[in-house]
Amino acid sequence: MKTNSLTLLLLVFAAACRSDGSDHGSKTEIESRQIKKLGLNESSVISYPDDYTFAEDSTFSLLSWNVEHFVDPFDDPYINHPREDSPRAEMTEKISLFVEAIKKADADVVVLQEFESEKYLMQLASDSFPELNYRFFADAASPNWYMNVVLMSRFPLGVMHAYGDVYTPLIDYENEKGIKERQAKINTRMWKMQVFPSTNYQFWLCGVHLKAGRGERNEATRLGQIALLKDQFNTLLRQDGAANLMIAGDFNALPDGPELDELCRPAKGAVSFIDHLNPTDYTHPADKPERRLDYILVNSQMQAEMIKNSLKVRSFFSADSMRIISDHLPLTIQFRTSDL
């Protein structure tokens, strides 16, 4: 679906610039052209590097991947954990294979779970694959933990909603003392961000790494996190019924579980997502997949632009090499920026 022309767009662009050598005109001229293309009023706020132009491609791709304890070589003094304090020796091979996998995927938007930080991803992109032209990065990092959900994009990014300070309930769960519980410990691993692939198309991307583990308490924790996200998406849909919505990441839930039922169950006037993979499309463990924990879900509005059968579980190398990178396999998907 095309962008609602009444929506106020705030594009917050990275300072790093890429130049293709052509004359794009002054910043004022560029802003004027983009305002006209987006159908916005002159009072709308648009800010971006002088040399940025939207891609002419009518398609774009996204990759989502839990990359398992992916940390930089440095000790963050504010995070106390052996994996982060002293990265394991095998990180060298893991990084090398990861870089080659990112090059093979060549996705326009990349959502990584269990990745240490936006700062590290920016540096890795600059040092190891600058030719892929990733310019925009974001996270909502935990202040005291090293596994975060980090975004890398060729496209401009807009407003980000982060949930790290929100307490979510453990749905229909009481502890051994009969007390209902709530938590905010892991909600840093959820955020929602505007992404702008073209001058006439935007979508809201929700990156997630939901609570791990089996059992009633972990399931209740995930359902509480999902309840928050659904409430946030329903608010968006009340503001713009044509909004394009996507959730991507490690749900730590099975296709036939209550978490997916809660997200995908049709509900009149409320958000509902669609899972386009088969229950037997497995993502975990990477070297011998026997279950699916990873998902890319879209709402019906965004489904209109999804390229049919483009959602896939990917394996870029041998099973042993993929397992060096992570215990999860990645997912990729493609879209058109027009429903024509």
C-alpha positions in Angstrom: 0.0 0.0 0.0 1.2 3.5 -0.7 2.1 5.9 2.1 -0.8 7.9 3.6 -0.1 11.5 2.4 -1.4 12.9 5.7 1.2 11.1 7.7 3.9 13.3 9.2 7.3 11.8 8.2 10.4 12.5 10.2 13.4 11.0 8.4 16.4 10.9 10.6 19.4 10.1 8.4 23.0 9.1 9.3 25.7 11.6 8.8 27.9 9.3 6.6 27.4 10.1 2.9 27.8 8.2 -0.3 28.5 10.1 -3.5 27.9 8.7 -7.0 29.6 11.7 -8.6 26.5 13.2 -10.1 25.1 16.7 -9.3 22.0 16.2 -7.2 21.4 20.0 -6.6 21.2 21.9 -3.4 19.7 20.5 -0.2 16.8 22.9 -0.5 16.0 21.7 -4.1 16.3 18.0 -3.0 13.9 18.6 0.0 11.4 20.4 -2.3 11.5 17.5 -4.8 11.0 14.8 -2.0 8.2 16.8 -0.4 6.4 16.9 -3.7 7.0 13.2 -4.4 5.8 12.1 -1.0 2.7 14.3 -1.3 3.5 16.2 2.0 2.9 19.7 3.0 5.9 22.1 3.0 5.5 22.3 6.8 6.5 18.6 7.1 10.0 17.9 8.5 12.4 16.1 6.2 16.1 16.0 6.8 18.7 13.9 5.1 22.2 14.1 3.6 22.6 16.4 0.6 23.7 13.6 -1.7 21.0 11.1 -0.8 18.5 10.0 -3.5 16.0 7.3 -3.2 16.7 4.2 -5.3 15.0 3.7 -8.6 14.5 0.0 -7.9 10.9 -1.1 -7.5 11.8 -4.0 -5.2 13.6 -4.4 -1.9 14.8 -7.3 0.3 15.1 -7.9 4.0 17.2 -10.4 6.0 16.5 -11.4 9.6 19.0 -13.5 11.6 19.8 -14.5 15.1 23.6 -14.5 15.0 24.2 -16.0 18.4 26.4 -14.1 20.9 28.0 -11.8 18.2 30.3 -9.5 20.2 33.1 -7.1 19.3 36.7 -7.7 20.5 36.5 -5.1 23.3 35.3 -5.3 26.9 32.4 -3.0 27.7 33.1 -2.1 31.4 29.3 -1.7 32.0 28.5 -5.3 31.0 29.7 -8.1 33.2 29.6 -11.4 31.3 32.4 -13.7 30.2 31.3 -13.9 26.6 31.4 -10.1 26.3 34.4 -9.5 28.6 36.6 -12.1 26.8 35.2 -13.1 23.4 36.0 -16.7 22.4 38.8 -17.5 20.0 36.4 -18.9 17.4 34.9 -15.4 16.9 37.5 -14.7 14.2 36.2 -17.5 11.9 32.6 -16.6 12.9 33.1 -13.0 11.8 34.7 -14.0 8.5 31.9 -16.3 7.6 29.3 -13.8 8.7 30.8 -11.1 6.4 30.7 -13.5 3.4 27.1 -14.4 4.2 26.0 -10.8 4.3 27.7 -10.2 1.0 25.9 -13.2 -0.5 22.5 -12.1 0.9 22.9 -8.6 -0.4 19.8 -7.5 1.4 18.6 -3.9 1.5 17.5 -4.1 5.2 19.2 -6.4 7.8 17.8 -7.2 11.3 20.2 -9.0 13.6 19.4 -10.6 16.9 22.0 -11.3 19.6 24.3 -8.7 18.1 26.2 -6.5 20.5 25.6 -3.0 19.2 24.8 -0.5 16.5 28.3 0.9 16.9 29.9 -2.4 16.2 27.8 -3.1 13.2 28.6 0.3 11.7 32.3 -0.3 12.1 32.0 -3.8 10.7 30.1 -2.6 7.6 32.6 0.1 7.0 35.6 -2.2 7.4 34.4 -5.4 5.8 31.7 -4.7 3.2 31.6 -0.9 2.3 30.6 -1.8 -1.2 27.2 -2.9 0.0 26.4 0.8 0.9 24.7 0.4 4.3 24.3 3.9 5.6 21.7 3.8 8.3 21.9 1.9 11.6 19.8 1.7 14.8 19.3 -0.2 18.0 17.7 0.2 21.4 20.5 -1.4 23.4 20.2 -2.8 26.9 22.4 -0.8 29.4 23.6 -4.0 31.1 23.4 -6.9 28.5 25.2 -7.6 25.3 22.6 -9.4 23.2 20.6 -6.7 21.3 18.5 -6.4 18.1 20.3 -4.2 15.6 19.2 -2.8 12.3 21.3 -2.0 9.2 19.7 -0.4 6.1 20.4 1.1 2.8 17.2 3.1 3.2 16.5 6.1 5.4 15.0 5.4 8.8 12.4 7.4 10.7 10.9 7.3 14.1 11.9 4.5 16.4 9.7 3.2 19.3 11.7 1.4 22.0 10.2 -0.7 24.9 13.1 -1.3 27.3 11.4 0.6 30.1 8.0 -1.0 29.7 6.9 -3.7 32.2 4.9 -6.4 30.5 2.8 -9.0 32.3 3.3 -12.7 32.3 -0.1 -13.6 30.8 -2.3 -16.0 32.8 0.7 -16.9 35.1 1.2 -16.9 38.8 4.3 -17.9 40.7 4.5 -20.5 43.4 3.3 -17.8 45.9 0.2 -17.1 43.8 1.6 -13.7 42.8 1.1 -12.4 39.2 4.4 -11.3 37.7 5.6 -8.7 35.2 9.0 -7.9 33.7 11.0 -5.2 31.9 14.4 -7.1 31.8 14.3 -8.2 28.2 12.0 -5.7 26.5 15.0 -3.9 25.1 15.0 -6.7 22.6 11.9 -5.2 20.9 11.6 -2.0 18.9 9.5 -0.6 16.1 11.0 1.6 13.3 9.9 3.4 10.2 11.7 2.4 7.0 11.5 4.3 3.7 12.5 2.2 0.7 11.2 4.7 -1.9 9.5 8.1 -2.3 6.0 6.5 -2.3 6.4 3.6 0.2 7.1 3.2 3.8 6.6 0.4 6.4 6.9 -0.1 10.1 9.5 -2.8 11.0 9.4 -4.4 14.4 12.6 -6.2 15.3 12.2 -8.8 18.1 14.1 -11.4 20.1 11.4 -12.7 22.4 12.0 -14.6 25.7 13.8 -17.9 25.2 13.0 -21.2 26.7 10.1 -23.7 27.0 7.7 -24.0 29.8 4.7 -22.1 31.1 6.6 -19.2 32.6 8.6 -18.4 29.4 5.5 -18.8 27.3 3.6 -16.4 29.5 6.5 -13.9 29.3 6.4 -14.0 25.4 2.7 -13.6 25.4 3.1 -10.5 27.6 5.6 -9.1 25.1 3.3 -9.8 22.2 0.4 -8.2 24.0 2.4 -4.9 24.2 3.4 -5.1 20.5 -0.2 -5.8 19.4 -1.4 -2.8 21.4 1.2 -0.6 19.8 0.3 -1.9 16.3 -3.4 -1.4 16.9 -2.7 2.2 17.8 -0.9 2.7 14.6 -3.7 1.2 12.6 -6.2 3.5 14.3 -4.1 6.4 13.1 -3.5 5.0 9.6 -5.6 2.0 8.5 -3.3 1.5 5.5 -0.1 1.1 7.5 2.3 -1.6 6.3 3.5 -3.6 9.3 6.2 -6.3 9.6 7.6 -8.3 12.6 10.9 -10.0 12.1 13.2 -11.9 14.4 13.6 -14.8 16.8 10.3 -15.5 18.5 11.5 -18.5 20.4 8.1 -20.0 19.6 6.9 -22.9 17.5 4.5 -22.4 14.6 1.6 -24.2 16.3 2.2 -22.4 19.7 -0.1 -19.8 21.4 2.4 -17.0 20.5 1.8 -17.4 16.8 -1.9 -18.0 17.3 -2.0 -14.7 19.1 -0.2 -12.8 16.4 -1.9 -14.4 13.4 -5.5 -14.9 14.6 -7.8 -12.8 12.5 -9.5 -10.1 14.5 -11.9 -7.5 13.1 -10.6 -4.0 13.4 -7.4 -5.2 15.1 -3.9 -6.1 13.9 -3.4 -9.6 12.4 -0.2 -11.0 10.9 0.4 -13.6 8.2 3.0 -16.4 8.3 4.0 -17.4 4.8 6.3 -20.3 5.7 5.2 -23.9 6.2 5.4 -25.4 9.7 8.2 -27.7 8.4 10.4 -24.9 7.2 12.9 -25.2 10.1 15.5 -22.7 11.3 17.1 -24.3 14.4 19.6 -25.7 15.0 21.5 -24.4 12.0 23.5 -27.6 11.3 20.5 -30.0 11.6 17.2 -28.0 11.6 14.3 -29.7 13.4 12.1 -26.7 14.5 11.3 -23.2 13.6 11.9 -20.3 16.0 12.4 -17.5 13.5 9.7 -15.6 11.6 9.0 -12.7 9.2 5.3 -11.8 9.5 3.4 -9.1 7.6 -0.1 -7.7 7.9 -2.5 -7.9 5.0 -1.7 -4.4 3.8 2.0 -5.2 3.4 1.2 -8.7 2.0 0.0 -6.9 -1.2 3.6 -5.9 -2.0 5.2 -9.2 -1.0 6.8 -11.0 -3.9 5.2 -14.5 -4.0 7.3 -17.3 -2.5 10.1 -14.9 -1.7 10.2 -15.7 2.0 12.8 -18.4 2.5 15.1 -20.1 5.0 18.6 -19.5 3.8 21.8 -21.5 4.1 24.8 -19.8 2.5 27.5 -22.4 3.3 27.8 -26.0 4.4 25.9 -27.0 7.6 29.1 -27.0 9.6 30.0 -23.5 8.5 26.5 -22.1 9.1 26.7 -23.5 12.6 30.0 -21.7 13.2 28.1 -18.4 12.5 25.0 -19.2 14.6 22.7 -21.9 15.9 19.9 -20.3 13.8 19.5 -20.1 10.0 18.5 -16.7 8.5 15.3 -15.7 6.7 15.1 -13.5 3.6 12.0 -11.9 1.9 11.4 -9.5 -1.0 8.8 -6.8 -1.7 7.7 -4.5 -4.4 7.2 -0.8 -3.5 4.0 -0.7 -5.5 1.0 -3.0 -5.6 0.7 -2.5 -9.4 
